[in-house]
Amino acid sequence: MCLRPVKVVEMSTQLKIFVAGDVEGNFDQLFSRIKNIQKKSGNFDLLLCVGDFFGTNFMAWESYVKGEKKVPIATLILGPNKFEHTDYYKDNKDGGDLCDNVTYLGKKGTYNGSSGLTIAYLSGTESSEGKSGEINFSQQDVTSLLLPVATDTKFQGVDILITSQWPKGVDRYGIPVGELDTKNVGSSLVSQLAINLRPRYHFCGMENVFYERQPYRNHKVLAEKERHVTRFIGLAKLSNTQKKKYLYAFSITPLSSIDQSELTKQTPDVTECPFNMEESKPRQEKESDAQFFYDMTPREEKGKKRQRDKDGGPDRKQIKHKEPTGPCWFCLGSPEVEKHLVVSVGIHTYLALAKGGLVDDHILILPIGHHQSTTSAPSEVIDEINRYKTALKKFFKQIGKSVVFFERNYKTQHLQIQ
């Protein structure tokens, strides 16, 4: 990743950080609010700003540039999303101090604090023409940011990722945003960045919505080593009149300083990763489709799957899933699961032997996430269940057996195909 010298702020191991949504030139409002909070709660270490930092009133900014007004906290901002804001950056196009205590990070890269805190950033919005520009980023920008990650065998992730644009489909498997159609909002390149950088926190702006998603996993359960979760937060604009949250405060211990067992602790409400892992790999690094017993993805189905992912997710209406009411034997992340019975783990589903089966070959196909029945499960879960069925039919046909599949019609918190 790009490393660029910026003003280093001395920080303690436990960091207190603000993140603000689109400021849009309302500097006095923002900094006054921060001053008041710091009077009550003590000083914070850093302010991060996503979305449009500048507005149309140049004089409001000029008073800070001239030193007539002071910025009360070390502040890191992203680049412009609109052409009318590019003049504010004209003397620091590659990043640098715009005034005392306000630093423009640059187009893309990683900020490394003296405490070990790592902040990855990507400025602008995805180019509709695939070309990088003053206010746009392209696949090439994202790939260059990810290349060092691909060669670093010790890479765990970053502490924070800030982008102005949302990742596409971020609420898949989570609570729906409601105010936004996330299939048609956001950037698939930002999704690609998020899944490969594995941030502990990901902040975005621009959509004038406050949305705090349930944490999502950065690993395949049982198939990969357990990793930390990611928390996604979308922030509203300062100017919103509906009292939507535009300022987020939190504490964080950097990856480099935190105990591994504490870092990888999974929360009870953790979900699957909302982004498609295969489609989100940098294009030159994509591998062939996952194998179970056979190649389980027919050629025509691969095309359909790619189209669904391109369109932003499942064809079915997104459903808000109920959280389990108690311990679930079928959750791969649950301490109750009997892992010695697991045969194969896919992206959305897994195969396991039945405990006390009706016959010797009694097998279960189960979703990794909580879905109560096939009628409520998203299409990618159903597709993978069907691929498991196809593979099992082929396997048992070779040994002279036939397969009967059934789903019991009774209320359960975790569906099972037997």
ChimeraX attribute file (.defattr): number of C-alpha atoms within 10 A of each C-alpha:
attribute: neighborCount
match mode: 1-to-1
recipient: residues
	/A:1	15
	/A:2	14
	/A:3	10
	/A:4	16
	/A:5	10
	/A:6	16
	/A:7	15
	/A:8	12
	/A:9	13
	/A:10	10
	/A:11	16
	/A:12	13
	/A:13	16
	/A:14	14
	/A:15	16
	/A:16	18
	/A:17	16
	/A:18	18
	/A:19	21
	/A:20	26
	/A:21	30
	/A:22	27
	/A:23	24
	/A:24	17
	/A:25	20
	/A:26	18
	/A:27	18
	/A:28	16
	/A:29	12
	/A:30	16
	/A:31	15
	/A:32	13
	/A:33	12
	/A:34	19
	/A:35	17
	/A:36	11
	/A:37	13
	/A:38	14
	/A:39	9
	/A:40	8
	/A:41	9
	/A:42	11
	/A:43	15
	/A:44	21
	/A:45	18
	/A:46	18
	/A:47	22
	/A:48	21
	/A:49	25
	/A:50	28
	/A:51	32
	/A:52	23
	/A:53	22
	/A:54	23
	/A:55	18
	/A:56	11
	/A:57	11
	/A:58	13
	/A:59	10
	/A:60	16
	/A:61	19
	/A:62	13
	/A:63	12
	/A:64	19
	/A:65	16
	/A:66	11
	/A:67	11
	/A:68	8
	/A:69	14
	/A:70	15
	/A:71	20
	/A:72	18
	/A:73	19
	/A:74	17
	/A:75	20
	/A:76	22
	/A:77	24
	/A:78	25
	/A:79	32
	/A:80	25
	/A:81	22
	/A:82	15
	/A:83	9
	/A:84	11
	/A:85	19
	/A:86	16
	/A:87	12
	/A:88	16
	/A:89	18
	/A:90	10
	/A:91	12
	/A:92	15
	/A:93	16
	/A:94	14
	/A:95	21
	/A:96	19
	/A:97	17
	/A:98	16
	/A:99	16
	/A:100	17
	/A:101	18
	/A:102	21
	/A:103	20
	/A:104	22
	/A:105	28
	/A:106	24
	/A:107	22
	/A:108	25
	/A:109	21
	/A:110	20
	/A:111	24
	/A:112	17
	/A:113	16
	/A:114	13
	/A:115	18
	/A:116	17
	/A:117	20
	/A:118	20
	/A:119	20
	/A:120	25
	/A:121	25
	/A:122	25
	/A:123	26
	/A:124	24
	/A:125	27
	/A:126	22
	/A:127	16
	/A:128	10
	/A:129	8
	/A:130	12
	/A:131	13
	/A:132	17
	/A:133	13
	/A:134	17
	/A:135	18
	/A:136	22
	/A:137	23
	/A:138	18
	/A:139	19
	/A:140	13
	/A:141	17
	/A:142	18
	/A:143	21
	/A:144	15
	/A:145	21
	/A:146	20
	/A:147	13
	/A:148	13
	/A:149	17
	/A:150	14
	/A:151	9
	/A:152	9
	/A:153	8
	/A:154	7
	/A:155	12
	/A:156	16
	/A:157	22
	/A:158	23
	/A:159	22
	/A:160	24
	/A:161	24
	/A:162	27
	/A:163	26
	/A:164	31
	/A:165	25
	/A:166	27
	/A:167	26
	/A:168	26
	/A:169	26
	/A:170	25
	/A:171	26
	/A:172	24
	/A:173	25
	/A:174	22
	/A:175	17
	/A:176	19
	/A:177	18
	/A:178	10
	/A:179	11
	/A:180	13
	/A:181	14
	/A:182	20
	/A:183	20
	/A:184	11
	/A:185	16
	/A:186	23
	/A:187	20
	/A:188	25
	/A:189	24
	/A:190	24
	/A:191	23
	/A:192	24
	/A:193	25
	/A:194	26
	/A:195	21
	/A:196	20
	/A:197	22
	/A:198	23
	/A:199	26
	/A:200	23
	/A:201	19
	/A:202	23
	/A:203	28
	/A:204	29
	/A:205	26
	/A:206	21
	/A:207	20
	/A:208	22
	/A:209	22
	/A:210	22
	/A:211	21
	/A:212	16
	/A:213	21
	/A:214	20
	/A:215	23
	/A:216	24
	/A:217	22
	/A:218	27
	/A:219	19
	/A:220	19
	/A:221	21
	/A:222	15
	/A:223	11
	/A:224	10
	/A:225	10
	/A:226	18
	/A:227	20
	/A:228	24
	/A:229	25
	/A:230	26
	/A:231	18
	/A:232	24
	/A:233	22
	/A:234	26
	/A:235	28
	/A:236	27
	/A:237	27
	/A:238	22
	/A:239	17
	/A:240	13
	/A:241	7
	/A:242	7
	/A:243	11
	/A:244	16
	/A:245	18
	/A:246	22
	/A:247	22
	/A:248	17
	/A:249	11
	/A:250	10
	/A:251	12
	/A:252	16
	/A:253	18
	/A:254	21
	/A:255	18
	/A:256	15
	/A:257	13
	/A:258	13
	/A:259	10
	/A:260	12
	/A:261	11
	/A:262	9
	/A:263	17
	/A:264	15
	/A:265	12
	/A:266	19
	/A:267	14
	/A:268	12
	/A:269	11
	/A:270	19
	/A:271	22
	/A:272	22
	/A:273	23
	/A:274	20
	/A:275	24
	/A:276	20
	/A:277	17
	/A:278	17
	/A:279	17
	/A:280	19
	/A:281	19
	/A:282	20
	/A:283	11
	/A:284	7
	/A:285	11
	/A:286	12
	/A:287	10
	/A:288	8
	/A:289	11
	/A:290	13
	/A:291	11
	/A:292	17
	/A:293	13
	/A:294	14
	/A:295	14
	/A:296	20
	/A:297	21
	/A:298	11
	/A:299	9
	/A:300	8
	/A:301	13
	/A:302	13
	/A:303	11
	/A:304	12
	/A:305	18
	/A:306	15
	/A:307	12
	/A:308	15
	/A:309	20
	/A:310	14
	/A:311	15
	/A:312	24
	/A:313	26
	/A:314	18
	/A:315	12
	/A:316	12
	/A:317	11
	/A:318	17
	/A:319	15
	/A:320	13
	/A:321	17
	/A:322	11
	/A:323	11
	/A:324	16
	/A:325	7
	/A:326	7
	/A:327	11
	/A:328	16
	/A:329	13
	/A:330	23
	/A:331	19
	/A:332	22
	/A:333	19
	/A:334	14
	/A:335	12
	/A:336	12
	/A:337	15
	/A:338	15
	/A:339	15
	/A:340	8
	/A:341	14
	/A:342	17
	/A:343	13
	/A:344	17
	/A:345	21
	/A:346	20
	/A:347	20
	/A:348	20
	/A:349	21
	/A:350	22
	/A:351	22
	/A:352	20
	/A:353	20
	/A:354	17
	/A:355	11
	/A:356	8
	/A:357	12
	/A:358	9
	/A:359	8
	/A:360	9
	/A:361	11
	/A:362	15
	/A:363	22
	/A:364	23
	/A:365	24
	/A:366	24
	/A:367	29
	/A:368	23
	/A:369	21
	/A:370	21
	/A:371	24
	/A:372	19
	/A:373	19
	/A:374	16
	/A:375	11
	/A:376	16
	/A:377	22
	/A:378	20
	/A:379	18
	/A:380	20
	/A:381	21
	/A:382	17
	/A:383	16
	/A:384	20
	/A:385	22
	/A:386	15
	/A:387	19
	/A:388	23
	/A:389	18
	/A:390	17
	/A:391	18
	/A:392	18
	/A:393	15
	/A:394	16
	/A:395	16
	/A:396	13
	/A:397	12
	/A:398	9
	/A:399	8
	/A:400	7
	/A:401	10
	/A:402	12
	/A:403	14
	/A:404	8
	/A:405	10
	/A:406	9
	/A:407	13
	/A:408	11
	/A:409	8
	/A:410	9
	/A:411	9
	/A:412	12
	/A:413	18
	/A:414	18
	/A:415	25
	/A:416	19
	/A:417	17
	/A:418	19
